């Protein structure tokens, strides 16, 4: 009888433990589902904001002079790209240049330099330099037009006003052929750049016939197959996820001694003009000041 009593208690204890374990498992599953829902919601919000931003730019481009020709969301073959393709956000063809526009929907402080392959968002997360990215787009586009047009491309990278740009002043100079701006001033920047080129060059860089020919080449090269576009997007997103994971690891090194420094130190150096876009450890920061 005593044995049966202990046996009964043992069953009760096991049942309690089983119930507790099941509850923990359910709680973890709920947390995981909540995390997934939050992540998916953030992605939907980001996508929606991106769509709104693109719509605003479309409106600006539609208000440019009628003799300008523009294309949105072009995809062309590019063997050097991870997906085999390049997707260009906007392309504006004017008598005084072909403007290739890359739009960015980031939020926070952007640190970067013309000669840096990676930029930082909020001093923590790495992103491929949009200057380097757009250079790749331009090189891919050049393959579709005659060589005489190759020096007529100009790069513009557009960020939303949700960003604070802490980048090389040269990239903010309207005279630069690689320009970084806020999206609100896109059409204005194109017009100013055209005006500068009018003064710089005696004749138009592209005749009306040239503009039509270039427009035709890019229109015919544009890939509209939804399966290819989906594949491209998937591969790019996979790469971004990998980079996001890697970006949490600091691989920044001092310019002098090559000693590894934290993301905080790297951000401080990149945001400080006296370091000229270079990174230094604490000791060599002091020697730079002197």
N, C-alpha and C positions, 0 to 999 in steps of 0.2 A: 504493500500500500504506500509506504514511504517512497519507494522507487518510482511508483506511478506519479506521485506528487511532484517529485523533482523533474520527472520526464515532462509533466504538464507545464511546469514553469519554464523549462528549456524551450518548449515549443512556443510559448508566449514571447520569450525573449527573442527567439529567431524571427518570429512574425513581426515584432517591433522593429528589429534591425532591417528586415526586408522592406517594411513600410518606409522607414527613414531613407534607405538607399534609393527606393523608388521615387520618393519626394525630391531627393537631391538631383536625381537624373532628370526628373520633370522640370525642376528649377533651371538646371543647366540648359535643357533644351529650349525653355522659354527665353532665357537670356540670349542664346544663340539666335533664335528666331527674331527677337527684338533687335539684335545687332544687325542681322541681315536686312530686316525691314528698314532700319535707320540708314544703313549703307545704300540700299536701293532708293530710298527716298531722297538722300543727298545727291545721288546720281541723277535722279529725275529733275531735281531742282536745278542742278548744274546744267543739265541739258536744256531745260526750259530757259534759263538765263542766257545760255549760249545762243539759243534760237532767237530770243528777243534782241540780243546784241547784233546778230547777223542781219535781222530785219531792219534795225536802225541804220546799219551800214548800207544795206540795199537801197534804202530811201535816199541816203546821201548821194550814192553813186547815180541814182536815177535823175538827180538834180544837176548833174554836171552838164557842160555844153553838149548840144546834140551831135556835134561832129566827133565827140569822143565815143569809142566803142568799149563796152565792158562785158565781162563774163564772170559768172559766179560758180563756185563749187566745181572746179575742173579737175578731172583725174586723168593723168597721162602715165604712160609706161616710164619706169625709171629703174634700170637694173641695179643701181647702187642703193636703192631703198630696201629696207628689211622685208617689205611686202612685194617689192617689184614694181611699185607704183608710187607716184607723188600726187597728193591732193592739194590743189591750190585754192585758197578761200576766194580771192577776188583778183581779177586782172583788168587793168584799164589801159586802153591803147589810145594815145593822144599824138598830135603832130610833134610833140617835143618829148617823147619817151614812152616806154612800155612799163607801167607800174605794176609790180607783183606784190600783192598785199597778203600778209599773214596776220590773222586775228587771234588774240589770246584772251581767254575768259578767266584769268586768275584773279584772286582776291588777296590783298596783303601788300607787303613791301617786296619789291623786285630788285635784287642786287645783280649787277652784271657789267661786263666790259666787252668792248669790240673784239678783243683777241682771246676771250675766254670761251672755251667750248661748252662749259656748263655754267648756268646761272643759278641763283638761289631764290627761293620763295620763302619769305619770313625768316631767312637765315637758317632754315632747317632742311627744306626739301629741294633737291636738285631738279633742274629742268634743262633739256638741251637748249643751247643758245638759239633763240629764234632767228638771230642773224645768220648763224650757220645753217639752220633749217631752211630759211628762205633762199640762201645761196644755193643749196641743193635743188630747190624748186626751179630757180632761174637756169641753172646748168641743164636741168632736164628739159626745160622749155626751149632752150637754144637749139636742141637737136631737131626741132620741127620747123625752124626758119633758116633762111640763108645767113651766111656769116656776116654779111653787111649790117645785120640788125643786132648782132651780139653785144655791141657796146652801147646799145640804146635802152637797156634794161635798168630799172631803178627799184631798189628794195624798200618796202615800207612795212614795219611791224606795228600793229595797233593793239594797245591794251585798254581795258575799260577803266573808268574813273574810280572803280573800287580798288585800284592799285595805286601805290606810291612808287614812282620810278626813281631808283637810286643807281643810275648807270652813268657810263662815260658821257661827258657833256657833248662830245663830238657826235654821238648818236642822236642827240636832240637838236643838232644844228640843221636848219633847213637846207643848207648848202651841201650837206652830206648825201652821198649816193646810197647810203644805208641808214635809213631814218627810223627812229622809234618815237611813236606819238601816242596820244590818248585818242580813242575812237571818235570822240565828239568833234575832233578837228581834222578828220580824214579828208573830206572834200576840200576843205580850206588848204590843207597841206599840199594836196595834189595841185591845186590852182597856183599856189605860191611857187611850187617847184617848177611848174610849167613856165611861169613868168620869169623865173631865174634863168631857165634854159633858153628862153627867147632872147634874153640879153647876152647870154654866153655864146650862143651859136647864131651865125648870120642868117642861116636858112633853117627851115623846119627839118627835124630829123627824119620824119616820115611824111610822105605825101599822102593824099587821100587814098590813092591807089595802094600805097604801101600798107596803110592801116587796114584796108579791106582784105588784102592778101594775108596779112598776119592773123587777122581775125578768123579768116576762113581756115587757115592751117590749124589753129588751136581748137576751133569748133569741131573740125573733122577728127582731130586727135583725141578729143574728149571721150572718155569711156563711161557709158551710162548703164552697162550691165549690172543689175542689182546684186548678183551673186559675187562678182568681182569686188564691188564696192564694200559689201559686207565682209568679205575675206580680208580686205585691206584694213578695215576698221578693227576687226578682231585681232589681227597681228599687231597693229599699233597699240591697242589697249593692253595687250599682253606685255609688250615692251615697256609701256608706262608703268604697269603694276610691278614689274621687275625692278625698274629704276627707282620706283617709290620705296621699295623695300631696301634697296642698296643705299638710297640717299640718307637713310637713318644712320648709316655708318660713316664716320668722318674719315675721308682719305686725303684731306687737305694737308699740305706740308709747307714748312717754312721755306721761303725762296732762297735763303742763305744756307742753313744747316740741314735742310730736308727733314727736320724733325716733325712728326705728326702733330697737328694742332686740332683743337675741338672745333665744332661748327660755330660755337659762339665767338671764338677768336677769329675764325675765317670771316664771319659776318662783319665783325668790327673792322677788320682790315679792308674788306671790300667796300665798306660804306664810308671809309675815311680817305679823303682826296690825297692826303700826304703820302699814302702808300701806293698811289698810282695803279690801283687795280691788282696789286700783288699782296701775297699773304706772308706774314712774318710771325715767328714765335714771340713770346713776351720779351725775351732778352734782345732780340734783333729789332723789335719795335723801338726800343730805347736808342739803339744806334742809328736808326733811321731818323729819329727826331733830332739828334745832334747833327 
